[in-house]
Amino acid sequence: MPTLDEQVSWWTKQAAHDLEIAKVNRQHGFHDGCALMCQQCAEKYLKALYLRTHAATPPKTHQCDRLASLLKAPMPVTDAARLLESDYMESRYPDAALGVPYEQFTDSDSQEHVQAAEEVERWVLQRLGQKP
């Protein structure tokens, strides 16, 4: 059975990897993919912190805003989580986006998503005693 430290490390490593994927997506103009991966990054960082602070399996949810609330995150982190959550479905599904997702996201959106993911990353890593 993996230790708590190992499990937290798995979550944070994958979250960091997701953020790198988001940045590569942005560089190549895949702004819907950037939005999706920024949300995934934040979700995994928040789940890592939940795991650490509760010594329990994180809730099986994609709702970053809910996770931030459970962790009593400060307003800037909660706002970042809410932004990422709001575009999660729209970045994936035409019926949620009311159109073609990749046609609806811009570089400006990607910049905002990356900044939001980095806000979550900084807060979580600080709480975990790690450097971003």
DRENDO-1510 file (C-alpha; in Angstrom, 1 decimal, always signed):
<recs>
REC; n; res; u; v; w
REC; 1; MET; +0.0; +0.0; +0.0 .
REC; 2; PRO; +1.5; +3.4; -1.0 .
REC; 3; THR; +2.1; +5.9; +1.8 .
REC; 4; LEU; +0.2; +9.1; +2.1 .
REC; 5; ASP; +3.4; +11.0; +1.0 .
REC; 6; GLU; +3.6; +8.8; -2.1 .
REC; 7; GLN; +0.0; +9.4; -3.0 .
REC; 8; VAL; +0.3; +13.2; -2.5 .
REC; 9; SER; +3.4; +13.1; -4.7 .
REC; 10; TRP; +1.5; +11.3; -7.4 .
REC; 11; TRP; -1.2; +13.9; -7.5 .
REC; 12; THR; +1.2; +16.8; -7.5 .
REC; 13; LYS; +3.4; +15.4; -10.2 .
REC; 14; GLN; +0.5; +14.7; -12.5 .
REC; 15; ALA; -0.9; +18.2; -11.8 .
REC; 16; ALA; +2.4; +19.8; -12.7 .
REC; 17; HIS; +2.5; +17.7; -15.9 .
REC; 18; ASP; -1.1; +18.7; -16.8 .
REC; 19; LEU; +0.0; +22.4; -16.4 .
REC; 20; GLU; +2.9; +21.8; -18.8 .
REC; 21; ILE; +0.5; +20.2; -21.3 .
REC; 22; ALA; -1.8; +23.2; -21.0 .
REC; 23; LYS; +1.1; +25.6; -21.8 .
REC; 24; VAL; +2.1; +23.5; -24.8 .
REC; 25; ASN; -1.5; +23.5; -26.0 .
REC; 26; ARG; -1.6; +27.3; -25.7 .
REC; 27; GLN; +1.6; +27.6; -27.7 .
REC; 28; HIS; +0.1; +25.6; -30.5 .
REC; 29; GLY; -3.2; +27.4; -30.5 .
REC; 30; PHE; -5.2; +24.5; -28.9 .
REC; 31; HIS; -7.0; +26.8; -26.5 .
REC; 32; ASP; -9.8; +24.4; -25.7 .
REC; 33; GLY; -7.2; +21.8; -24.7 .
REC; 34; CYS; -5.5; +24.5; -22.6 .
REC; 35; ALA; -8.7; +25.2; -20.8 .
REC; 36; LEU; -9.3; +21.5; -20.2 .
REC; 37; MET; -5.8; +20.8; -18.9 .
REC; 38; CYS; -5.7; +23.8; -16.7 .
REC; 39; GLN; -8.9; +22.6; -15.0 .
REC; 40; GLN; -7.3; +19.1; -14.7 .
REC; 41; CYS; -4.2; +20.6; -13.1 .
REC; 42; ALA; -6.2; +22.6; -10.5 .
REC; 43; GLU; -8.4; +19.6; -9.7 .
REC; 44; LYS; -5.4; +17.4; -9.1 .
REC; 45; TYR; -3.5; +19.9; -7.0 .
REC; 46; LEU; -6.7; +20.5; -4.9 .
REC; 47; LYS; -7.1; +16.7; -4.5 .
REC; 48; ALA; -3.5; +16.4; -3.4 .
REC; 49; LEU; -4.1; +18.9; -0.7 .
REC; 50; TYR; -7.3; +17.3; +0.3 .
REC; 51; LEU; -5.5; +14.0; +0.6 .
REC; 52; ARG; -2.8; +15.6; +2.8 .
REC; 53; THR; -5.1; +17.5; +5.1 .
REC; 54; HIS; -7.8; +14.9; +5.5 .
REC; 55; ALA; -5.7; +11.7; +5.2 .
REC; 56; ALA; -8.6; +10.4; +3.1 .
REC; 57; THR; -9.4; +9.8; -0.6 .
REC; 58; PRO; -10.5; +13.0; -2.2 .
REC; 59; PRO; -14.1; +13.3; -3.3 .
REC; 60; LYS; -14.7; +11.8; -6.8 .
REC; 61; THR; -15.6; +15.1; -8.4 .
REC; 62; HIS; -14.3; +17.4; -11.2 .
REC; 63; GLN; -15.7; +20.5; -9.4 .
REC; 64; CYS; -12.7; +22.6; -8.5 .
REC; 65; ASP; -14.8; +25.2; -6.9 .
REC; 66; ARG; -16.3; +22.5; -4.5 .
REC; 67; LEU; -12.8; +21.2; -3.7 .
REC; 68; ALA; -11.6; +24.7; -3.0 .
REC; 69; SER; -14.5; +25.3; -0.7 .
REC; 70; LEU; -13.9; +22.0; +1.2 .
REC; 71; LEU; -10.3; +23.2; +1.7 .
REC; 72; LYS; -11.4; +26.6; +2.8 .
REC; 73; ALA; -9.3; +28.2; +0.1 .
REC; 74; PRO; -8.9; +32.0; +0.1 .
REC; 75; MET; -11.0; +34.0; -2.3 .
REC; 76; PRO; -8.3; +34.4; -5.1 .
REC; 77; VAL; -7.9; +30.6; -5.2 .
REC; 78; THR; -11.7; +30.0; -5.0 .
REC; 79; ASP; -12.2; +32.5; -7.9 .
REC; 80; ALA; -9.5; +30.7; -9.9 .
REC; 81; ALA; -11.1; +27.3; -9.3 .
REC; 82; ARG; -14.5; +28.7; -10.2 .
REC; 83; LEU; -13.2; +30.1; -13.5 .
REC; 84; LEU; -11.6; +26.8; -14.4 .
REC; 85; GLU; -14.7; +24.9; -13.5 .
REC; 86; SER; -16.9; +27.2; -15.5 .
REC; 87; ASP; -15.1; +26.4; -18.8 .
REC; 88; TYR; -14.5; +22.7; -18.1 .
REC; 89; MET; -17.6; +21.3; -19.9 .
REC; 90; GLU; -17.5; +24.0; -22.6 .
REC; 91; SER; -14.0; +23.1; -23.6 .
REC; 92; ARG; -15.0; +19.5; -24.2 .
REC; 93; TYR; -18.5; +19.2; -25.5 .
REC; 94; PRO; -20.3; +21.0; -28.4 .
REC; 95; ASP; -23.7; +20.8; -26.6 .
REC; 96; ALA; -22.2; +22.5; -23.5 .
REC; 97; ALA; -20.4; +25.1; -25.6 .
REC; 98; LEU; -23.4; +25.6; -27.9 .
REC; 99; GLY; -20.9; +25.3; -30.8 .
REC; 100; VAL; -17.5; +23.8; -31.6 .
REC; 101; PRO; -15.3; +24.2; -28.5 .
REC; 102; TYR; -12.1; +24.7; -30.3 .
REC; 103; GLU; -13.6; +27.6; -32.2 .
REC; 104; GLN; -14.7; +29.4; -29.0 .
REC; 105; PHE; -11.5; +29.7; -27.0 .
REC; 106; THR; -8.8; +32.3; -27.7 .
REC; 107; ASP; -5.3; +33.0; -26.6 .
REC; 108; SER; -6.6; +35.5; -24.1 .
REC; 109; ASP; -8.7; +32.8; -22.6 .
REC; 110; SER; -5.7; +30.5; -22.4 .
REC; 111; GLN; -3.7; +33.2; -20.7 .
REC; 112; GLU; -6.4; +33.6; -18.1 .
REC; 113; HIS; -6.7; +29.8; -17.6 .
REC; 114; VAL; -3.0; +29.3; -17.1 .
REC; 115; GLN; -2.9; +32.2; -14.6 .
REC; 116; ALA; -5.8; +30.6; -12.7 .
REC; 117; ALA; -4.2; +27.2; -12.7 .
REC; 118; GLU; -0.9; +28.8; -11.4 .
REC; 119; GLU; -2.9; +30.5; -8.6 .
REC; 120; VAL; -4.2; +27.2; -7.4 .
REC; 121; GLU; -0.7; +25.6; -7.9 .
REC; 122; ARG; +1.0; +28.3; -5.8 .
REC; 123; TRP; -1.5; +28.0; -2.9 .
REC; 124; VAL; -1.5; +24.3; -2.8 .
REC; 125; LEU; +2.3; +23.9; -3.0 .
REC; 126; GLN; +2.7; +26.5; -0.3 .
REC; 127; ARG; +0.3; +24.6; +2.0 .
REC; 128; LEU; +2.2; +21.4; +1.2 .
REC; 129; GLY; +5.5; +23.0; +2.0 .
REC; 130; GLN; +6.8; +22.7; -1.6 .
REC; 131; LYS; +8.1; +25.2; -4.1 .
REC; 132; PRO; +6.2; +25.7; -7.4 .
</recs>
